[in-house]
Amino acid sequence: MPQSGLSPFERPPCRGTQTGILRGGVHALLIVLLLLPMAWTAPLAAQQQAVGGRVVTASTREPLSDAQIQVLGTERGVYSQTNGRFLILNLPGETVTLRVTLIGYKTLEQTVRVGTMNLELLMDGTAVELDALVVTGTPGAQQVRALGNAVGKVEPAALQEIATPTTVRDIIGARIPGVSISHGEGTVGSGGATAIRGVGSLSLSHEPLVYVDGVRVDNNPNQTGTGSNYNGGTARINDFDPEDIESIEVIKGPAATTLYGTEASNGVIQIITKRGRTQAAQWDFHVDQGATYLPSPEKIYPDVWARQNDQLISMNIVANEAALGHPVFTTGHNQAYGASVRGGTDDVRYYLSGDWNREEGVVTYNWQNKLNLRSNLSFVLGDQLDIQFNLATMRLRTRASGYQPITTMIIWGTPLLKDARTRGFLINAPEDYNQITAIEQYDRTVSSVQLNHHPLPWLDQRLTVGGDFGFRRGSQLIDRTPEQPGPFGAASRGEKDLSDTRTTFETVDYTATAGLDVTSGLRSETSVGGTFIRRLRESSSASGEIFPVPGLETVSATSTRSAGEGYVEERSVGAFVQEQFAYKNRYFLTAGVRGDDHSAFGKNFDFVVYPKVMGSWVASEEPFLRGLGFLNALKLRAAWGKAGQQPSTFAAVRLYSPSTGNDATPTVTPSNIGNPDLEPEVGQEIELGFDASLLDDRLGVEFTYYDQSTKQALISAPVQPSTGFPGSQSLNLGEISNKGIELGLHSTPIRREKLAWNLDFTLATNTNEIVSLGGITIPPAATGNEQVEGFPISGMFFRKVVSAEYDANGQLVNVMCDGGTGPSGKAQGGAPVPCSQAPTVFWGGPLPRWQGSLASTLTLFGDLRLYALVDYQGGNWRTNADIGASHVFFTNSKCINERPICSPELAAYAAMGQYQPAGTMKAGFAKLRTVSASYTLPDVLVGRMGASRATLTVAADNLLRLWTAEYSKYGHHLTDPEIGKEGTALDSYEQEAWPQFTRITTSLRISF
C-alpha cells in the first residue's frame, strides 16, 4: 500500500529515481552520496491538516518503532520512528480513524480529530500473532493463521538494543525451539554447526538452506577456515550484518519445505533485509566497544602431572607463565561502527548502510576485520509494477593460530619440561607462534532484483533473479628460522600454502498466484512457479616447502612445490503448483506438489516429486469458544510433506583419475565406480501442533509434535575388488527416523504502568535412530563412531570395563567388560566377559536429546531493561580427547600418575591402550549465555543532540556455566562441554579446541 508521512523532527524527502547496474561496495557508497539530499528538503504541508503523536506500549509507555499507522478509507499511512513518533500530513475532514498494527501487539483502531499533534496510541501486547506475515516458501508471504506448520521467527532490531548480538547465529541460537546451533570453538571467526529437528543423513550435509531476500546463498562451512586442519571452518551465514536484517524465519522439516524441493529436507533459513519506507530520512548510528577474555584461565586448564624420581610432581602451565610475567592469554579489544539511512517517497524508497567491525581473541594472532555495505532500493512504477534492487558486499580478513594451537601445548604439557625451552608446554611455547601467519580473506557480493507485477486485481506475479558471488583466499606461512632445527621441526625450514576458492550461486525464481472468491466465505488461491539454481565452485591451490634462507614468503621461493585445481558445477530445476482454500478466514487447507531434477542424480533417474498437504483451524474465532474469557486465540494445525537432498556431486558418475604408467607414460586409473540409478534422499514428515494465547494475552503457547523419516538414505557400500574400482559406492538403502516435540512459552507475569516482566521458555526433544542400513555393515570410524541399526547416527561404541580391582601386590586383576545385549549385541547390560572377547557397546549419541532456553526481560519506568538468557542441552555424549589422551596417551593427569593408578577402571583402559573411553562423557550443560542492561536516554537529553532516540546497552556473553552433566573423568576436568567440530553436529570427537570466550560489550545507538 503506498504510504507517506513525516516525523515532526524530520523533513520530507524529495522524489527521485536511481537506475543502473550496481557492482561492488564502491557502487553502494556512490548510491549513498546520491541519495543523501533526500534528507534535506523543506516541509511541504501545513500542520493544521495533520495528525501526530507517539505509539507506545500500554503498560510501560515504552516507545514502539516500526508500527504501521494507516488512515482508514485512504491510502495515507506511515511507520512510527525509533522514538515512537509519527506525523501524517494532508488529511481531509475533521476526524479520521487510525489503524495501528505491529507484530507482537493487538491491532488498534482509534478515531481522532484532525489537527491533534500530541496523540498517545497505546498498544497492548499479544502472545500469538495470527495475522503476522511470514515468508513461508516459493509462493510468497502468508498470514500465520493459514499455515499448517510451525515457523520460527526472530526480529533482530529489538534484540540488538538489549543483547548486542554480533552474528546471525547469535540471533537465532536458543530462541527458536527445534533449532540446534552448536557454537563450536571460541576462536574469533569460528563457526559451529546447525541442525533442525535432528539429523536425517548418514553421509550428506545437515546444514539448512539459507536464502537472503529470495536468493539462495552459500552456507557451506567446509570450504572455509585458515591454516592447517587444526583450524575449523566458519559459518558463512555470519557474513551477513545483523544491523541490516528485518527478520529471520526458520522453516523446519520436510512438511514445511516441500516447495523448496531437493536439498531442503534439512530446513530453510530465510533472511529478509531492511527496506526503504515512505518517510523522511531516518539516520541510525551505533558504536560498540568491548573486550574478549578467558576468565581465570588457570582454572579452565587443569594442572599437568608427572613422576620424577618416583615422586608425584605437578604444575599449572598458565599460572606459571603469568608468574614469569608473560601470560599466555590477553584481553582482546572489540569495536564496531555503523550507520544507516532509511526513507523515501511513494515512488522511490531506499535503505543504505555501512558497518565496520573488528573482533580480537585472547591471543594476539587471532582477530577478524569485517566490512559490510548494503544498498536496497525500491521503485514503484505505476499501480501494477514495483522493482526491488538489493546489493550487499562483504569483506572479511581473519587471522587464526594455524598449525596446532597453543591449547594443544597446554593441555598435553608436562612439568618435566618446566625448566626446558618450552617451560612445560608440550612442544611449542607461545612465542613460537609469531613464526606462523594464517590468514583467510573472504570477499562476497550478494545481489538480487525482484519484480512484483499485479496485472489484474486477482493475479500477482513475482520474478526474482540474483546471485551470491564469493572469493576466498586462505594462506598459511611458516617462516624459516635462522637456527635449525626450529621449534616446529621440519616445518621451521619454511612452508607456504595457498588456496583460492571462487563460489557462485545463481537463482532464478518465478511465481504467479491467482486469487478467487468462490463464495462470500470461501476463497481460493492457486500458485504456480519454477526455480533454477546453478552452483559453481572453482578452486586452486599451491604449496611449497623449504625456503633456502629466512625472509622469503612466496610459494615460488620454496625448494619443493605442488599445485592443484578443481571445478565443480551443479544445476537444479524445479516446478510446483499449490492450491489453498480459506473458509471464513479461519479454516485453511493447502495442497501442493513440486517436481525436481538435479545434475547429481543418476542418469537412469529422471526426476523426483515432493507432495504436501497442510491445514489449520482458528478455533478461537468459533462462536462456541468466544465466550471463554481465559482463551484469547487458539489455532490447531497439521502438515504432511516431503522434501529431499541430492547426492554428492560425483557420487553417481563413473570416474577415472590421471596417473603415470609404465615408462612414465600418462594414463588413467579407476577412482569411483558411480551409480547410474542414484536417487536423492527423501525426507517425509508429519507434524501436529497448536498455537494458543491465554489469560488476557499474558501467556502464549506454541506446541509441535513431529515424526520425520528419511527414506533412500545414502549408504557407502564397499565395492567388490573384481570390478577394478577402489573404495565404496553410494546406494539408496538406508532409513533414518527423527521424532520429538517443540514447546515455546511466552508470558508476561507482570504488566503494569512503568513495570513489565516478560519470560520466554523453549524446550525441544529429539529421538534419532537408524532404522535400516539395507543389510550393509559400515566399518567404524577411528574415533569409535559407528552406524548401527537401532541406535542414533554416529553413536559412540567402545568396549566398556564393568569390573577391575587391584590385588594385594597392586596388580590389576579381574578385568571384565560388558558382553553386550540386544538384537545387535551392541547395547549395554550384557553378561561380563574378558575384555579381549568383548564387543564394542553403545555409550551415547552426539545429538542432544533435549535442549532449550529461558529468557527474562524486566522493563522499569519504560526506559530501563534488564535481560538474561540461559540455554541448556543434554542427553548427548562427547569423546573429549583432551581428557582421554591426558590419562592414557600423554599420561599427564594426576590419576594416571598415582601408584597404583587411582582408578582400576582407568588402569584397565590404559592397559588396553584405549584412550577414547577414558574421555567419553555426558555433554549436557546450562549456561548463562547473556546478561545485559539497556537504558533509553531521556527525550530532553536526546533532543539537545538533535536526535530522536538514544539507547545505551552493556551486555556480557558466556558469563557463567550453571550446570555440567559430567564435569570431570577420573579427576581430570574438561575445559568446556560445548566445544564441537565446525560444520557438523555428528562428530562427537573433540581435542585441542578453544573454549567459548567471555565477551563484554558496551553499545550506544542513536537515531536522527
SULURPE-V914979 format. One record per residue. N is the residue number from 0. RES is the residue in one small letter. D_FIRST is the distance of its C-alpha to the first C-alpha in whole Angstrom. Layout:
n: <N:N>
res: <RES:RES>
d_first: <D_FIRST:D_FIRST>
This chain:
n: <0:1:2:3:4:5:6:7:8:9:10:11:12:13:14:15:16:17:18:19:20:21:22:23:24:25:26:27:28:29:30:31:32:33:34:35:36:37:38:39:40:41:42:43:44:45:46:47:48:49:50:51:52:53:54:55:56:57:58:59:60:61:62:63:64:65:66:67:68:69:70:71:72:73:74:75:76:77:78:79:80:81:82:83:84:85:86:87:88:89:90:91:92:93:94:95:96:97:98:99:100:101:102:103:104:105:106:107:108:109:110:111:112:113:114:115:116:117:118:119:120:121:122:123:124:125:126:127:128:129:130:131:132:133:134:135:136:137:138:139:140:141:142:143:144:145:146:147:148:149:150:151:152:153:154:155:156:157:158:159:160:161:162:163:164:165:166:167:168:169:170:171:172:173:174:175:176:177:178:179:180:181:182:183:184:185:186:187:188:189:190:191:192:193:194:195:196:197:198:199:200:201:202:203:204:205:206:207:208:209:210:211:212:213:214:215:216:217:218:219:220:221:222:223:224:225:226:227:228:229:230:231:232:233:234:235:236:237:238:239:240:241:242:243:244:245:246:247:248:249:250:251:252:253:254:255:256:257:258:259:260:261:262:263:264:265:266:267:268:269:270:271:272:273:274:275:276:277:278:279:280:281:282:283:284:285:286:287:288:289:290:291:292:293:294:295:296:297:298:299:300:301:302:303:304:305:306:307:308:309:310:311:312:313:314:315:316:317:318:319:320:321:322:323:324:325:326:327:328:329:330:331:332:333:334:335:336:337:338:339:340:341:342:343:344:345:346:347:348:349:350:351:352:353:354:355:356:357:358:359:360:361:362:363:364:365:366:367:368:369:370:371:372:373:374:375:376:377:378:379:380:381:382:383:384:385:386:387:388:389:390:391:392:393:394:395:396:397:398:399:400:401:402:403:404:405:406:407:408:409:410:411:412:413:414:415:416:417:418:419:420:421:422:423:424:425:426:427:428:429:430:431:432:433:434:435:436:437:438:439:440:441:442:443:444:445:446:447:448:449:450:451:452:453:454:455:456:457:458:459:460:461:462:463:464:465:466:467:468:469:470:471:472:473:474:475:476:477:478:479:480:481:482:483:484:485:486:487:488:489:490:491:492:493:494:495:496:497:498:499:500:501:502:503:504:505:506:507:508:509:510:511:512:513:514:515:516:517:518:519:520:521:522:523:524:525:526:527:528:529:530:531:532:533:534:535:536:537:538:539:540:541:542:543:544:545:546:547:548:549:550:551:552:553:554:555:556:557:558:559:560:561:562:563:564:565:566:567:568:569:570:571:572:573:574:575:576:577:578:579:580:581:582:583:584:585:586:587:588:589:590:591:592:593:594:595:596:597:598:599:600:601:602:603:604:605:606:607:608:609:610:611:612:613:614:615:616:617:618:619:620:621:622:623:624:625:626:627:628:629:630:631:632:633:634:635:636:637:638:639:640:641:642:643:644:645:646:647:648:649:650:651:652:653:654:655:656:657:658:659:660:661:662:663:664:665:666:667:668:669:670:671:672:673:674:675:676:677:678:679:680:681:682:683:684:685:686:687:688:689:690:691:692:693:694:695:696:697:698:699:700:701:702:703:704:705:706:707:708:709:710:711:712:713:714:715:716:717:718:719:720:721:722:723:724:725:726:727:728:729:730:731:732:733:734:735:736:737:738:739:740:741:742:743:744:745:746:747:748:749:750:751:752:753:754:755:756:757:758:759:760:761:762:763:764:765:766:767:768:769:770:771:772:773:774:775:776:777:778:779:780:781:782:783:784:785:786:787:788:789:790:791:792:793:794:795:796:797:798:799:800:801:802:803:804:805:806:807:808:809:810:811:812:813:814:815:816:817:818:819:820:821:822:823:824:825:826:827:828:829:830:831:832:833:834:835:836:837:838:839:840:841:842:843:844:845:846:847:848:849:850:851:852:853:854:855:856:857:858:859:860:861:862:863:864:865:866:867:868:869:870:871:872:873:874:875:876:877:878:879:880:881:882:883:884:885:886:887:888:889:890:891:892:893:894:895:896:897:898:899:900:901:902:903:904:905:906:907:908:909:910:911:912:913:914:915:916:917:918:919:920:921:922:923:924:925:926:927:928:929:930:931:932:933:934:935:936:937:938:939:940:941:942:943:944:945:946:947:948:949:950:951:952:953:954:955:956:957:958:959:960:961:962:963:964:965:966:967:968:969:970:971:972:973:974:975:976:977:978:979:980:981:982:983:984:985:986:987:988:989:990:991:992:993:994:995:996:997:998:999:1000:1001:1002:1003:1004:1005:1006:1007>
res: <m:p:q:s:g:l:s:p:f:e:r:p:p:c:r:g:t:q:t:g:i:l:r:g:g:v:h:a:l:l:i:v:l:l:l:l:p:m:a:w:t:a:p:l:a:a:q:q:q:a:v:g:g:r:v:v:t:a:s:t:r:e:p:l:s:d:a:q:i:q:v:l:g:t:e:r:g:v:y:s:q:t:n:g:r:f:l:i:l:n:l:p:g:e:t:v:t:l:r:v:t:l:i:g:y:k:t:l:e:q:t:v:r:v:g:t:m:n:l:e:l:l:m:d:g:t:a:v:e:l:d:a:l:v:v:t:g:t:p:g:a:q:q:v:r:a:l:g:n:a:v:g:k:v:e:p:a:a:l:q:e:i:a:t:p:t:t:v:r:d:i:i:g:a:r:i:p:g:v:s:i:s:h:g:e:g:t:v:g:s:g:g:a:t:a:i:r:g:v:g:s:l:s:l:s:h:e:p:l:v:y:v:d:g:v:r:v:d:n:n:p:n:q:t:g:t:g:s:n:y:n:g:g:t:a:r:i:n:d:f:d:p:e:d:i:e:s:i:e:v:i:k:g:p:a:a:t:t:l:y:g:t:e:a:s:n:g:v:i:q:i:i:t:k:r:g:r:t:q:a:a:q:w:d:f:h:v:d:q:g:a:t:y:l:p:s:p:e:k:i:y:p:d:v:w:a:r:q:n:d:q:l:i:s:m:n:i:v:a:n:e:a:a:l:g:h:p:v:f:t:t:g:h:n:q:a:y:g:a:s:v:r:g:g:t:d:d:v:r:y:y:l:s:g:d:w:n:r:e:e:g:v:v:t:y:n:w:q:n:k:l:n:l:r:s:n:l:s:f:v:l:g:d:q:l:d:i:q:f:n:l:a:t:m:r:l:r:t:r:a:s:g:y:q:p:i:t:t:m:i:i:w:g:t:p:l:l:k:d:a:r:t:r:g:f:l:i:n:a:p:e:d:y:n:q:i:t:a:i:e:q:y:d:r:t:v:s:s:v:q:l:n:h:h:p:l:p:w:l:d:q:r:l:t:v:g:g:d:f:g:f:r:r:g:s:q:l:i:d:r:t:p:e:q:p:g:p:f:g:a:a:s:r:g:e:k:d:l:s:d:t:r:t:t:f:e:t:v:d:y:t:a:t:a:g:l:d:v:t:s:g:l:r:s:e:t:s:v:g:g:t:f:i:r:r:l:r:e:s:s:s:a:s:g:e:i:f:p:v:p:g:l:e:t:v:s:a:t:s:t:r:s:a:g:e:g:y:v:e:e:r:s:v:g:a:f:v:q:e:q:f:a:y:k:n:r:y:f:l:t:a:g:v:r:g:d:d:h:s:a:f:g:k:n:f:d:f:v:v:y:p:k:v:m:g:s:w:v:a:s:e:e:p:f:l:r:g:l:g:f:l:n:a:l:k:l:r:a:a:w:g:k:a:g:q:q:p:s:t:f:a:a:v:r:l:y:s:p:s:t:g:n:d:a:t:p:t:v:t:p:s:n:i:g:n:p:d:l:e:p:e:v:g:q:e:i:e:l:g:f:d:a:s:l:l:d:d:r:l:g:v:e:f:t:y:y:d:q:s:t:k:q:a:l:i:s:a:p:v:q:p:s:t:g:f:p:g:s:q:s:l:n:l:g:e:i:s:n:k:g:i:e:l:g:l:h:s:t:p:i:r:r:e:k:l:a:w:n:l:d:f:t:l:a:t:n:t:n:e:i:v:s:l:g:g:i:t:i:p:p:a:a:t:g:n:e:q:v:e:g:f:p:i:s:g:m:f:f:r:k:v:v:s:a:e:y:d:a:n:g:q:l:v:n:v:m:c:d:g:g:t:g:p:s:g:k:a:q:g:g:a:p:v:p:c:s:q:a:p:t:v:f:w:g:g:p:l:p:r:w:q:g:s:l:a:s:t:l:t:l:f:g:d:l:r:l:y:a:l:v:d:y:q:g:g:n:w:r:t:n:a:d:i:g:a:s:h:v:f:f:t:n:s:k:c:i:n:e:r:p:i:c:s:p:e:l:a:a:y:a:a:m:g:q:y:q:p:a:g:t:m:k:a:g:f:a:k:l:r:t:v:s:a:s:y:t:l:p:d:v:l:v:g:r:m:g:a:s:r:a:t:l:t:v:a:a:d:n:l:l:r:l:w:t:a:e:y:s:k:y:g:h:h:l:t:d:p:e:i:g:k:e:g:t:a:l:d:s:y:e:q:e:a:w:p:q:f:t:r:i:t:t:s:l:r:i:s:f>
d_first: <0:4:6:10:13:17:19:22:24:22:22:19:18:19:18:19:19:21:23:25:27:27:30:31:31:32:29:27:29:29:25:26:28:26:23:25:25:21:22:25:24:25:23:22:21:24:24:25:21:20:19:20:22:22:20:24:25:27:30:31:29:27:24:21:19:15:15:11:12:10:12:12:12:10:7:9:9:10:12:16:18:21:24:21:21:18:17:15:17:17:17:19:22:24:22:18:17:15:14:14:14:16:17:21:21:20:17:18:18:20:21:22:23:22:24:24:24:26:24:24:22:24:22:24:25:24:27:25:21:21:17:16:15:17:18:21:22:22:19:17:15:16:17:20:21:22:24:27:28:28:25:26:24:24:22:24:23:25:28:28:29:32:33:33:33:33:33:30:33:33:30:30:34:35:32:31:34:35:35:38:38:41:41:44:46:46:46:44:42:43:40:41:40:37:38:35:37:41:42:43:44:48:48:44:41:40:37:33:31:29:25:23:20:21:24:28:30:33:34:38:40:43:43:43:45:48:52:54:53:54:50:47:44:41:37:35:32:33:32:29:28:27:25:23:22:19:20:23:23:27:27:31:33:34:32:29:29:30:28:28:32:35:35:33:35:35:32:29:27:23:22:19:19:17:14:13:11:10:14:17:19:20:24:25:29:31:35:36:40:42:45:46:49:51:53:57:57:61:60:57:59:63:66:68:71:75:78:81:84:84:82:78:76:73:70:67:66:63:65:67:65:64:68:69:66:63:61:59:56:54:51:48:46:42:39:36:34:30:28:24:22:18:15:14:12:9:11:13:13:16:18:22:25:28:31:34:36:40:42:45:47:51:53:53:52:49:46:42:40:37:34:30:28:25:22:18:17:13:13:11:13:12:10:12:12:11:14:15:19:20:24:26:30:32:36:38:42:44:47:49:53:54:57:58:56:58:57:60:62:62:62:65:67:70:73:75:73:73:76:75:72:69:70:69:66:67:67:65:65:61:63:63:59:59:61:58:54:52:48:45:43:39:37:34:31:27:25:22:20:17:16:13:14:13:16:16:14:16:16:14:16:17:20:21:24:25:28:30:33:36:39:42:45:47:51:54:57:60:62:66:68:71:73:73:73:70:68:66:69:68:65:66:68:64:61:58:55:52:49:46:44:41:38:35:32:31:28:26:24:22:21:19:18:19:18:20:21:25:26:24:24:24:21:22:20:22:22:24:25:27:28:30:31:34:36:39:41:44:47:50:52:55:58:61:64:67:67:70:70:67:64:63:60:59:59:61:64:65:68:66:63:60:57:55:52:49:46:44:42:40:37:35:33:32:30:28:27:26:25:24:24:23:25:24:21:24:26:25:27:26:29:29:31:31:34:35:38:39:42:43:44:48:49:50:46:44:41:39:37:35:34:32:31:30:29:28:28:27:30:29:27:30:32:35:34:32:35:36:35:35:33:29:28:29:28:31:30:32:32:34:34:35:35:37:39:40:44:45:45:48:50:50:52:55:56:59:59:62:65:68:71:75:76:73:71:67:66:64:64:62:59:57:58:54:53:52:51:49:45:42:43:41:39:39:37:37:35:35:33:32:29:30:29:33:34:31:29:32:33:30:32:31:34:34:38:38:41:40:43:43:45:47:47:49:52:54:58:61:62:65:68:69:66:66:63:63:60:58:56:52:52:50:52:51:49:47:46:43:43:41:39:36:36:33:34:31:33:33:37:37:34:35:34:35:36:34:35:33:35:34:36:36:39:39:42:43:46:47:49:51:52:53:55:56:59:59:60:58:61:60:58:61:59:60:56:57:55:57:56:55:54:51:50:52:54:57:60:63:67:67:70:71:74:77:79:82:86:88:88:85:84:81:82:81:77:75:72:70:71:67:67:64:64:63:66:63:62:64:67:69:73:74:76:77:74:76:75:72:68:65:63:60:59:55:52:49:46:45:46:44:42:39:38:38:36:36:34:36:34:36:36:32:33:35:34:37:36:38:38:41:41:43:45:48:50:50:53:53:56:57:59:60:62:63:65:66:68:69:69:69:71:70:69:71:72:73:75:77:80:80:76:75:73:75:72:71:74:74:71:72:75:73:71:68:66:62:63:65:61:59:57:55:51:50:48:46:45:44:41:39:40:38:38:35:35:32:34:34:32:35:36:33:32:35:34:31:29:26:27:30:31:35:35:39:39:41:41:44:46:48:49:50:51:53:54:57:57:61:63:67:66:64:60:57:55:52:51:47:48:48:47:44:42:44:44:47:50:52:54:54:56:56:52:51:50:46:47:46:43:42:40:39:35:34:30:29:26:25>
